[in-house]
Every structure is written in structure tokens, then in C-alpha cells.
Amino acid sequence: MDSEAFRREAHRVADWIADYLAAPDRFPVLSRSLPGDIRAALPAHAPAEGENFSDIFSDFERIILPGITHWNHPGFFAYFAITGSGPGVLAEFLSAALNVQAMLWRTSPAATELEEVTLGWLRRLIGLPEEFGGVIYDTASVSSLHALAAARELAVADVRTKGLAGRDDLPRFRIYCSEHAHSSIDKAVILLGLGHDAVAHVEGDAEYRMRPDRLEEAIVRDRDAGMRPLAVVATVGTTSTTSVDPVRDISAICGLEGIWLHVDAAYAGVAAMLPDYRWILDGAEHADSVVVNPHKWLFTPFDLSVLYCRRMDALRAAFSLTPEYLRTTEAAPVQNLMDTGIQLGRRFRSLKLWMVLRHFGVDGIRERLAHHIQLAQRFAEWVRADTDFTVVAPVPFSVVCFRANGSDRFNEQILDAVNGSGEVFLSHTRLNGQFVIRLAIGNLRTTEAHVARAWTLIQQYNCELRAQ
Ligand SMILES: Cc1ncc(COP(=O)(O)O)c(C=O)c1O
């Protein structure tokens, strides 16, 4: 594409994006595409000759857009609602144009140093001490995998050179997390070669928080059986109910037992920026690692996850390996980010976090987080006031778990009908064996009117379905 054509198309795409971000709700939030629709509309083979960008773009609008579920829609209340904010989107433009690959400090000093500075800002904002180094990965799944790899590096003698297979000098290892922890922990354990049976799911209390007494019991039992505890994962903001495990109590147990503590604060960690929510990371200052996802509730376009780690040396010991062609001569304190993880190439992700933090400012971010929490509390009050419904879990942040009185099937029907409206999209979970509807607030465009509309639709379908 010559530079004039690029300029023309860039303006067209930028205009389209600006219109989109101004009103993503002109599309149905949940794609109505059926399985195979998109595939059937596309040719089976790549074009032999290059095509005009105008034609490609019109196919984007005609074929691709109908297959999009709009995560930036103000009626998106499923999973964890997120925002690709304007400054974050612009940063992604710039990052794509620069096409920086920050594997070494030398391959783009600004990418490495901006990551250090921006993660320092975020660390101070959520109240973690200076001993924690930070590194950006794509997702919390990958951050937790790296944290547990560092734990394994310290706990298992010679694991880097000898691995785990066929060794009779090693005991069986155990990783503890609550029964409500995210499945990414299980996946990490599987990938680290410890075997899925190594995960001990510790019982939660009535509010879905890990029970420290049960953790202690499990550790004693496992030690007696000859197993070695390798790490504990506490969750701050569990996936279903956003419950907060008692990190301080868990950290005391880990301290006494000499076990690595990883805190999964992927969704809720950023709420520690609010003075009233500082407590959620109470005890995390004693953790070995903490993951926080700006792509969840910090208005940063997907993907950007931050791992804070007190033992960056362990992380490097696990992953650092430098072939000759990547050897450079810069001395400490220069760091090469390729040493802190499995990937060599890495995107310039810190640019978007830096631009988001600067654009909104700390007060602006706090205000918006507090607003989302307030909206969720209001929604919970409406649900509690309706005798056809029950709020089934505490609402510490911006997620409400509730169900209509009636069968699982009835709740599923309500959810399907509400999602079929195209105006809102909610998801579900299962608690105490029951199907539960979940409303999550986290998009910057979501106002009280959108939340009220979701509630109106839920009540309306509840009445219609009960009348059938
Ligand atoms: C508590 C928690 N941890 C980890 C994850 C995984 O996040 P990611 O998609 O960034 O891997 C999630 C996803 O919702 C989560 O809720």
C-alpha cells in the first residue's frame, strides 16, 4: 500500500473506529451468527492476487461484524465486563505501527523501561511493596503459570536440568487453591508436569472464600502422607462470586510452612486503588507473587496481565537462556525481558497501560471503579426487593450472582430470553449445585439506564415465562 493509499484508508478506519466507540450499542451485543455462518461466507483459499483494501474493509463490515460479540457494548454484563478505552485503542495503533519486539533492552529500550516505570506506578497504586518486580504477559493464565514455574524452580532440586520424569528422588508435590479458584491454576499445574492430581481444592466457606483451617489441615495431611506442598494460590475476586480469600491468614500459614504464595487478583486487584478497598490485598505484601489484569477492570484493551513477583531471581532462574545471537553487552540494571518468561518475542503492551493511566488519571480511575461498584450494589438492591428472585452471594465488587426462584431450567430460559434481546448479555455460573445468573459491570459506557434495562428485561421474561 503506498503512503497516500495508506493515509486514505487509515482515515477511513480511524473514522469507523471513532463511530464504533461512540456507539457500539448500534449492534446487538451478542452475535446472532450461527455456527459455520462466517466460514461459509469466506472463500476456502487465500486470494492469489492482492485485493483492494476498500473491498477487504467492506467484507469486514458485511461478513465479520455480524459474527462479533461486542465486548465494548454498554449492555455487556457477561463474564467480567471490560473496556477497550479510547486511549488504549490509540496506543494499540501506535504499538502496531512501531511493531516493536522488546525481547532485549537493546531491541527497544523504551519498551523495556516504560514497562518498568508503568508497573512501578501500578504497584504503588495497589499498595504492594517495592520488593516486587513486575512483568507483563498476555493473560492471567500465563502470569500464574510463570509464578508457579518460579515456585517449582525453588522447590524442586535440579528441575531445570533433570526435569520431573522418572525421578525417584522426588516426593509428590501439592498446589493448594480454593474450590472456587480459576481453572487456569489447574492448567498451569498440568503444564508444569506436576499432574492434575497435584491440585488440592480447599473447601470454601459460606461466602465462597478459602477456609484457612481447611488449608492447614490439608497441608498437615499431605505432609504426613509424604507429599511436599509447593505453592498456595489465594484468590482476590473469584471468578464466579468475586469473593476474597483471607490472604493475611493464608500468608501466615505459607510463611510458617515455607510455601510459595501466589495471589490471583486478576479481576479485583485494581480495586485496591480505592481507599475503602485497600483491605482486599491485606497480607499480599507477604506473598511471593501477585497477578493483576489491567485488561479486566482497568480499561486497557485486551490483552495485558501483570505479574508482580518478589522473587524475580527465581523467575529468571526458571526461564533465562541466552543463545549466542541474543547476547548483548549492556550491564545491570538493564534487564532483558526475554529472561522473565517462556516467550522470546513480546509486544509493546506497556504503552497502552501507560496511556490509559495518564489519560484517566488516578482520581478518574478511582471514580469509575467506584461507580461500577455502586451500580452493582443498586442492581443487587432491585433484585433483593423482588420476591421472585434471590441474590445468592455477597456483592463485594461489581458482580451480582442471583437466581429466579424456580428450577435451573427456568433460570436458563430467562437467561436465554434476555440474551436473545440483543440489548444485554449476561452469563451464568453454578453455586452449591444450582444454576445462577451473573451480572458483571465493568464497561465505561455502562450507565444506570443500561443496568436498569437489564433488570426490566429480566423481570419481563420472568413474568412471561411464569405465565406459560
Ligand atoms: C480469578 C481469575 N483468574 C484468572 C483468570 C484468567 O484470566 P485470563 O483470561 O487473563 O487468562 C480469570 C478469568 O476470568 C479469573 O477470573
The ligand as an SDF file (V2000), in Angstrom:
LIG
                    3D

 16 16  0  0  0  0  0  0  0  0999 V2000
   -9.7100  -15.0220   39.0670 C   0  0  0  0  0  0  0  0  0  0  0  0
   -9.3020  -15.2590   37.6500 C   0  0  0  0  0  0  0  0  0  0  0  0
   -8.0450  -15.6510   37.3810 N   0  0  0  0  0  0  0  0  0  0  0  0
   -7.6190  -15.8830   36.1330 C   0  0  0  0  0  0  0  0  0  0  0  0
   -8.4640  -15.7230   35.0570 C   0  0  0  0  0  0  0  0  0  0  0  0
   -7.9480  -15.9830   33.6680 C   0  0  0  0  0  0  0  0  0  0  0  0
   -7.8000  -14.7720   33.0130 O   0  0  0  0  0  0  0  0  0  0  0  0
   -7.0440  -14.6480   31.6060 P   0  0  0  0  0  0  0  0  0  0  0  0
   -8.1280  -14.6870   30.5750 O   0  0  0  0  0  0  0  0  0  0  0  0
   -6.3620  -13.3240   31.6560 O   0  0  0  0  0  0  0  0  0  0  0  0
   -6.1170  -15.7770   31.4900 O   0  0  0  0  0  0  0  0  0  0  0  0
   -9.7820  -15.3140   35.2720 C   0  0  0  0  0  0  0  0  0  0  0  0
  -10.7020  -15.1360   34.1430 C   0  0  0  0  0  0  0  0  0  0  0  0
  -11.7850  -14.6430   34.2720 O   0  0  0  0  0  0  0  0  0  0  0  0
  -10.2080  -15.0900   36.6000 C   0  0  0  0  0  0  0  0  0  0  0  0
  -11.4630  -14.7360   36.8690 O   0  0  0  0  0  0  0  0  0  0  0  0
  1  2  1  0
  2  3  1  0
  2 15  2  0
  3  4  2  0
  4  5  1  0
  5  6  1  0
  5 12  2  0
  6  7  1  0
  7  8  1  0
  8  9  2  0
  8 10  1  0
  8 11  1  0
 12 13  1  0
 12 15  1  0
 13 14  2  0
 15 16  1  0
M  END
$$$$
